[in-house]
Amino acid sequence: MSSDYTVPAVVSASQVLGHLAEEAPAGATQAELARAIGLSKSTAHNMLRTLEQVGWLERDAARVYHLGARLIGLGAAANRRGRSATVHRIESNG
């Protein structure tokens, strides 16, 4: 398998999360996200519902999607890893 192989669904999910974080911090509807990412309505629906089920997205009463609270834990874990990697590099070089 080539190292440049990507899974399109993972790329699209990443684009959804990135779009909400950077371009639409107030949230976006399914139609807006589908248009922004270039997904069909049915693919967007399935992806958004799946991301909602795993807690990476939340949908409010107006059917607007927002980044989900589960991402806080993932960000915190990434932050801890970043700090420990930095500390390790400093200790290794020191």
ABEGO torsion letter per residue (X at the ends): XBAABBBAAAAAAAAAAAAAAAABAAEBBAAAAAAAAGBBAAAAAAAAAAAAAAGABBBBAAGBBBBBAAAAAAAAAAAAAAAAAAAAAAAAAX
